[in-house]
Amino acid sequence: MGEATWDREAIVATLHAAVLADVLDELGYREQAMRSFIRPLDDSRVLFGRARTGLYMPRYHVEPGHNPYATEIALVDDLGPGDVAVFACNGPTERIAPWGELLSTAARCRGAAGCVTDGLVRDVRQIREMGFPVFAGGIGPLDSKGRGEMMAKDVPVMCGGVRIEPGDLLFGDVDGVVVLPQAVADAALSRAFAKVAGEDAVRTGLLAGRSLAELFREHGIL
């Protein structure tokens, strides 16, 4: 398939996190769903795009003259169409909300597809109003300054319990966030479309009064 031929509108409209988790299981990638505390700010939003990663570390002070936002700003300013900002904060520590309204505005203006962080997010009302897809480990008002700092960008990270390489694909909906490693992304997407078609056939059969056992024998889908 390849990125040039991905139909993003069809992926967002047709696929869902559960079917992608299933096909990744079939491909031998069984730990690709982020932990259940990673939730969308808006349950109606669907996220799909390439990972642009940022790695955070705890901080307890800011040196005079030091800009603790420098790497974070560089990553956001470099986002492109279809990118997803992935801010890895080692979980919702209640100390750091690295994402908010202004970063959402900057990312959206650059065509980015959304943000995923296992840290906290703030300015929730404004982000919901703008319709920008954000998935986070929690909600809190605390700025990251003096609490956490992005130390590196576009490096491998652990976010929400899943290892993510820059360029991996992320899909998120109300069921959660699934990470598609680049090596199997095309195969996973192709299988997911096929499985959705199979699920549609099973649903049609059920609505027509056929038994679940009969349909499972026929399609192998449950």
C-alpha positions as CSV (number, residue, x, y, z in Angstrom):
1,M,0.0,0.0,0.0
2,G,2.5,2.6,1.1
3,E,1.9,6.1,2.6
4,A,1.4,7.6,-0.9
5,T,-1.7,5.4,-1.4
6,W,-3.2,5.6,2.0
7,D,-6.8,6.9,1.9
8,R,-6.8,8.7,5.1
9,E,-10.5,9.6,4.9
10,A,-11.4,6.0,4.3
11,I,-9.2,4.8,7.2
12,V,-10.8,7.3,9.6
13,A,-14.3,6.6,8.4
14,T,-14.1,2.8,8.2
15,L,-11.5,1.4,10.6
16,H,-11.6,1.4,14.4
17,A,-9.0,0.7,17.1
18,A,-10.4,-2.7,18.0
19,V,-10.1,-4.2,14.5
20,L,-6.6,-2.8,14.2
21,A,-5.7,-4.4,17.5
22,D,-7.1,-7.7,16.2
23,V,-5.1,-7.7,13.0
24,L,-1.9,-6.7,14.8
25,D,-2.5,-9.7,17.1
26,E,-2.7,-11.9,14.0
27,L,0.6,-10.5,12.8
28,G,2.3,-11.3,16.1
29,Y,2.3,-7.7,17.5
30,R,0.2,-8.3,20.7
31,E,1.3,-5.3,22.8
32,Q,0.3,-2.4,20.5
33,A,-2.7,-1.0,22.4
34,M,-1.9,1.9,24.8
35,R,-2.9,1.4,28.4
36,S,-6.6,2.1,29.1
37,F,-6.0,5.4,30.9
38,I,-5.1,7.0,27.6
39,R,-8.5,8.6,26.7
40,P,-9.7,11.1,24.0
41,L,-10.8,14.5,25.2
42,D,-13.7,14.1,22.8
43,D,-15.1,10.6,22.3
44,S,-16.4,11.5,18.8
45,R,-12.9,12.3,17.4
46,V,-10.8,9.8,15.5
47,L,-7.0,10.2,15.1
48,F,-4.8,8.7,12.5
49,G,-1.2,9.7,11.5
50,R,2.5,9.4,11.8
51,A,4.3,9.6,15.1
52,R,6.5,12.6,15.9
53,T,7.9,11.8,19.3
54,G,9.1,13.9,22.2
55,L,10.7,12.4,25.3
56,Y,10.2,14.2,28.6
57,M,12.2,13.9,31.8
58,P,11.3,15.3,35.3
59,R,12.7,18.7,36.3
60,Y,12.6,20.4,39.6
61,H,14.0,23.9,38.7
62,V,14.8,26.0,35.7
63,E,18.3,27.5,35.3
64,P,18.4,31.2,34.7
65,G,18.5,32.0,31.0
66,H,17.4,28.5,30.0
67,N,14.3,28.0,27.8
68,P,12.6,24.8,29.0
69,Y,10.3,24.8,26.0
70,A,13.0,24.9,23.3
71,T,12.8,21.3,22.1
72,E,9.0,21.2,22.5
73,I,8.7,24.3,20.3
74,A,11.0,22.9,17.7
75,L,9.0,19.7,17.4
76,V,5.6,21.5,17.1
77,D,7.0,24.1,14.6
78,D,8.2,21.2,12.5
79,L,5.0,19.2,12.4
80,G,3.6,18.6,9.0
81,P,0.3,17.3,7.5
82,G,-0.7,14.0,9.0
83,D,1.8,14.1,11.9
84,V,0.8,13.1,15.4
85,A,2.7,14.7,18.3
86,V,3.5,11.9,20.8
87,F,4.6,13.4,24.1
88,A,6.0,10.6,26.3
89,C,5.9,11.6,30.0
90,N,6.2,8.3,31.7
91,G,2.5,8.3,32.6
92,P,0.1,10.8,34.2
93,T,2.3,11.9,37.2
94,E,-0.1,14.7,38.1
95,R,3.0,17.0,37.8
96,I,3.0,17.9,34.1
97,A,0.4,19.0,31.5
98,P,2.7,19.4,28.4
99,W,-0.2,19.9,25.9
100,G,-2.8,22.7,25.8
101,E,-4.7,25.1,23.6
102,L,-1.8,27.0,22.0
103,L,0.1,23.9,21.0
104,S,-3.2,22.5,19.6
105,T,-3.7,25.6,17.6
106,A,-0.1,25.6,16.3
107,A,-0.3,21.9,15.4
108,R,-3.7,22.2,13.6
109,C,-2.4,25.2,11.6
110,R,0.5,23.0,10.3
111,G,-2.0,20.2,9.3
112,A,-1.1,17.8,12.1
113,A,-3.5,15.0,12.8
114,G,-3.5,15.2,16.6
115,C,-1.6,14.6,19.8
116,V,-1.2,11.6,22.1
117,T,0.4,11.9,25.5
118,D,0.6,9.8,28.6
119,G,0.9,13.0,30.5
120,L,-1.8,15.4,31.3
121,V,-3.5,18.0,29.1
122,R,-5.1,21.4,30.0
123,D,-7.3,24.0,28.3
124,V,-9.7,21.2,27.6
125,R,-12.7,23.3,26.8
126,Q,-10.9,25.3,24.1
127,I,-9.4,22.1,22.6
128,R,-12.8,20.5,22.4
129,E,-14.2,23.6,20.8
130,M,-11.6,23.6,18.0
131,G,-12.2,19.9,17.3
132,F,-8.5,18.9,17.4
133,P,-8.0,15.2,18.3
134,V,-6.1,14.8,21.6
135,F,-5.6,11.6,23.6
136,A,-4.1,12.0,27.1
137,G,-3.4,10.2,30.3
138,G,-5.5,12.8,32.3
139,I,-6.5,16.4,32.7
140,G,-4.8,18.9,34.9
141,P,-3.8,22.6,35.0
142,L,-0.1,22.4,35.8
143,D,2.4,23.8,33.3
144,S,5.4,21.7,32.6
145,K,7.9,24.5,33.4
146,G,10.0,23.4,36.3
147,R,8.3,20.1,36.5
148,G,9.2,18.3,33.2
149,E,11.1,19.1,30.0
150,M,11.3,17.6,26.6
151,M,14.9,16.4,26.3
152,A,14.8,14.9,22.8
153,K,12.6,14.8,19.8
154,D,12.1,12.2,17.1
155,V,13.6,9.4,19.1
156,P,12.1,6.0,20.2
157,V,9.9,6.4,23.3
158,M,7.6,4.4,25.5
159,C,4.2,6.1,25.7
160,G,1.1,4.6,27.3
161,G,3.0,1.3,27.7
162,V,3.9,1.0,24.0
163,R,7.2,1.5,22.3
164,I,6.9,4.0,19.5
165,E,9.4,4.8,16.8
166,P,9.2,8.0,14.8
167,G,7.1,7.4,11.7
168,D,5.0,4.6,13.3
169,L,1.3,5.0,12.7
170,L,-1.2,5.8,15.4
171,F,-4.9,5.2,15.3
172,G,-7.1,6.4,18.1
173,D,-10.9,6.4,18.8
174,V,-13.2,6.0,21.7
175,D,-11.8,2.5,22.4
176,G,-8.2,3.7,22.7
177,V,-5.0,4.2,20.8
178,V,-3.3,1.5,18.8
179,V,0.3,1.8,17.4
180,L,1.1,0.3,14.0
181,P,4.9,-0.3,13.6
182,Q,6.1,0.9,10.2
183,A,7.2,-2.6,9.2
184,V,3.7,-4.0,9.3
185,A,1.6,-0.9,8.8
186,D,0.6,-1.7,5.2
187,A,-0.3,-5.3,6.0
188,A,-2.3,-4.3,9.1
189,L,-4.3,-1.7,7.3
190,S,-5.1,-4.1,4.4
191,R,-6.2,-6.8,6.8
192,A,-8.2,-4.3,8.8
193,F,-10.3,-3.3,5.8
194,A,-10.9,-7.0,4.9
195,K,-11.9,-7.7,8.5
196,V,-14.3,-4.8,8.6
197,A,-16.0,-6.2,5.4
198,G,-16.2,-9.6,7.1
199,E,-17.7,-8.0,10.2
200,D,-20.3,-6.3,8.1
201,A,-21.2,-9.6,6.5
202,V,-21.6,-11.2,10.0
203,R,-23.8,-8.4,11.2
204,T,-26.0,-8.6,8.1
205,G,-26.4,-12.4,8.8
206,L,-27.3,-11.8,12.4
207,L,-29.9,-9.2,11.5
208,A,-31.3,-11.7,9.1
209,G,-31.8,-14.2,11.9
210,R,-28.8,-16.5,11.3
211,S,-27.0,-18.0,14.4
212,L,-23.7,-16.6,15.6
213,A,-22.3,-20.1,15.6
214,E,-23.1,-20.6,11.9
215,L,-21.7,-17.3,11.0
216,F,-18.5,-17.9,12.9
217,R,-18.0,-21.2,11.1
218,E,-18.4,-19.3,7.8
219,H,-16.3,-16.2,8.5
220,G,-14.2,-17.0,11.5
221,I,-15.0,-13.5,12.9
222,L,-16.5,-12.7,16.3
